[in-house]
Structures are given as structure tokens and as C-alpha cells.
């Protein structure tokens, strides 16, 4: 719940400036062994990316909940989706939807998602993305070391 609340608070000003609604469902207490600061960094990065790619009057939703063997954090946006061939490259270092390696108009360098995945994998978790509805859903799965 704290991770979701912190990510929403960190991104609130950007969302308001861009005319994007932020909604969150923090869920109940979930136990995972993790570095809270690093997971907050990951979740905030995903939320900010979602806001940047969601059109005015769109919604970015963040939720947390238990899974069968740990916890799930999700960020869903209204970006219009990502072409299927690009989904596999999204976490590649420097990939921003084009082969260019220079920062785009939003200042992105194409490192954020690669770093986010590295942090999640360092926690024995996974970070995935899929097209969902009118946007994308990024899903973080973190194992609970006491289950299984």
C-alpha cells in the first residue's frame, strides 16, 4: 500500500499538468522480501512513463495485490497499445520505439525500463508488459519467500 501511495504522490503533479487521472488500489498488507526504496523507484518510473504516454483525459491505474506465491503490482495506462513486434524490445537498453539512441522530446534515454526490469529481477521477480484494452499493462510479480 505504501509503495502505491508513494508512487501516486510522486507523480501527481505531472499527471495534473498533463490532464491524466491517477487511480490506485493499494490492496492489503502483502509480505515480500525487498528493498522498498528500489521498488518505489521502479513503480514510480512505470507510473511516470504511463502518464507521459497517456493522452489528455486518460487514466493511469496502479494496483497491488497478493498472488498465489507472492505479490503483484500493476500499472495500466491508456497509451493506445504498443505494436506487438515492439513489446519484446521494450526492456532493451536504449529502445524507445525507434532505433535512435538519442534522447527524445520527452528527455527519455531508453534506460528506465531496462533498469526497472533489472531491479525487479534482482529481487527474484519478473516485470512484464502486455497490451490491455486501450493501453498497456506493466506487471511486477514478486515472490514471497515464505510461500512454496
C-alpha positions as CSV (number, residue, x, y, z in Angstrom):
1,X,0.0,0.0,0.0
2,X,2.8,2.4,0.8
3,X,4.6,1.7,-2.5
4,X,1.4,2.5,-4.4
5,X,0.6,5.6,-2.4
6,X,4.2,6.9,-2.7
7,X,4.2,6.4,-6.5
8,X,0.9,8.1,-6.9
9,X,2.0,11.1,-4.7
10,X,5.3,11.4,-6.6
11,X,3.5,11.5,-10.0
12,X,0.5,13.6,-9.0
13,X,1.8,17.0,-10.3
14,X,2.9,15.5,-13.6
15,X,-0.5,13.8,-14.1
16,X,-2.4,17.0,-13.3
17,X,-0.2,19.0,-15.7
18,X,-0.8,16.5,-18.5
19,X,-4.6,16.1,-17.7
20,X,-4.3,12.4,-16.8
21,X,-6.3,10.8,-14.0
22,X,-4.4,8.7,-11.5
23,X,-6.2,5.9,-9.7
24,X,-4.8,3.5,-7.2
25,X,-5.9,0.4,-5.4
26,X,-3.2,-0.3,-2.8
27,X,-4.6,-3.6,-1.6
28,X,-4.0,-5.0,1.8
29,X,-0.7,-5.9,3.5
30,X,1.5,-8.1,1.4
31,X,4.7,-9.6,2.6
32,X,7.7,-9.8,0.3
33,X,11.4,-9.5,1.0
34,X,12.6,-6.5,-1.0
35,X,14.3,-3.1,-0.9
36,X,11.4,-0.7,-0.6
37,X,13.4,2.2,-1.9
38,X,14.3,0.4,-5.1
39,X,10.8,-1.0,-5.7
40,X,9.4,2.5,-5.2
41,X,11.9,3.7,-7.9
42,X,10.6,1.0,-10.2
43,X,6.9,1.7,-9.6
44,X,7.4,5.5,-9.8
45,X,9.2,5.0,-13.2
46,X,6.4,2.9,-14.6
47,X,3.8,5.4,-13.4
48,X,5.6,8.4,-14.9
49,X,6.1,6.6,-18.2
50,X,2.4,5.7,-18.2
51,X,1.5,9.3,-17.7
52,X,3.8,10.5,-20.4
53,X,2.2,8.1,-23.0
54,X,-1.4,8.5,-21.9
55,X,-3.5,11.2,-23.7
56,X,-5.3,14.0,-22.0
57,X,-8.4,12.8,-20.1
58,X,-6.9,9.3,-20.0
59,X,-6.4,7.2,-16.9
60,X,-3.4,5.5,-15.3
61,X,-4.3,2.9,-12.7
62,X,-1.9,1.4,-10.2
63,X,-2.9,-1.7,-8.1
64,X,-1.3,-4.0,-5.7
65,X,-2.5,-7.4,-4.5
66,X,-1.5,-10.9,-3.5
67,X,-0.7,-13.6,-6.0
68,X,-0.6,-17.3,-5.5
69,X,3.0,-17.2,-4.4
70,X,3.8,-13.5,-3.6
71,X,2.6,-10.1,-4.7
72,X,1.6,-8.4,-7.9
73,X,1.9,-4.7,-8.7
74,X,0.3,-3.4,-11.9
75,X,0.4,-0.2,-13.8
76,X,-2.2,0.2,-16.6
77,X,-2.2,3.1,-19.0
78,X,-4.2,4.5,-21.9
79,X,-1.3,4.8,-24.4
80,X,-3.2,3.1,-27.2
81,X,-1.1,0.0,-27.1
82,X,2.4,-0.9,-28.3
83,X,2.9,-2.7,-31.7
84,X,3.3,-6.4,-31.0
85,X,6.8,-6.7,-32.5
86,X,8.0,-3.8,-30.2
87,X,6.7,-5.5,-27.0
88,X,9.7,-7.9,-26.9
89,X,12.2,-5.0,-27.3
90,X,10.6,-2.6,-24.7
91,X,13.1,-3.6,-22.0
92,X,16.2,-3.4,-24.2
93,X,18.7,-0.8,-23.2
94,X,18.2,2.3,-25.4
95,X,14.9,1.2,-27.0
96,X,12.3,4.0,-27.2
97,X,10.2,2.7,-30.1
98,X,12.8,3.7,-32.7
99,X,16.4,2.6,-33.2
100,X,17.7,6.1,-32.4
101,X,19.8,6.2,-29.3
102,X,19.5,10.0,-28.7
103,X,17.0,11.4,-26.1
104,X,13.5,12.0,-27.5
105,X,11.4,15.1,-27.0
106,X,10.4,13.9,-23.5
107,X,14.0,13.6,-22.5
108,X,13.9,9.8,-22.2
109,X,17.0,7.9,-22.8
110,X,15.5,4.4,-23.1
111,X,17.2,3.2,-19.9
112,X,14.3,3.4,-17.4
113,X,12.5,0.2,-18.3
114,X,15.8,-1.8,-18.6
115,X,16.8,-0.6,-15.1
116,X,13.4,-1.3,-13.7
117,X,13.5,-4.9,-15.0
118,X,17.0,-5.3,-13.6
119,X,15.9,-4.2,-10.1
120,X,12.8,-6.5,-10.2
121,X,14.9,-9.4,-11.3
122,X,17.4,-8.7,-8.6
123,X,14.5,-9.4,-6.2
124,X,13.8,-12.7,-7.9
125,X,10.7,-11.2,-9.5
126,X,9.6,-10.5,-13.0
127,X,8.5,-7.4,-14.9
128,X,6.3,-8.0,-18.0
129,X,4.2,-5.9,-20.3
130,X,1.1,-6.7,-22.5
131,X,-1.4,-4.7,-24.4
132,X,-4.6,-4.4,-22.4
133,X,-7.7,-2.6,-23.6
134,X,-6.8,0.8,-24.9
135,X,-3.3,0.7,-23.4
136,X,-0.7,-1.4,-21.8
137,X,-0.4,-3.2,-18.5
138,X,3.0,-3.5,-16.8
139,X,3.0,-6.2,-14.2
140,X,5.6,-6.8,-11.5
141,X,5.5,-10.1,-9.8
142,X,7.5,-10.5,-6.5
143,X,7.7,-13.9,-4.7
144,X,7.0,-14.3,-1.1
145,X,9.9,-16.3,0.3
146,X,7.6,-17.9,2.9
147,X,5.3,-19.5,0.4
148,X,6.0,-22.6,-1.6
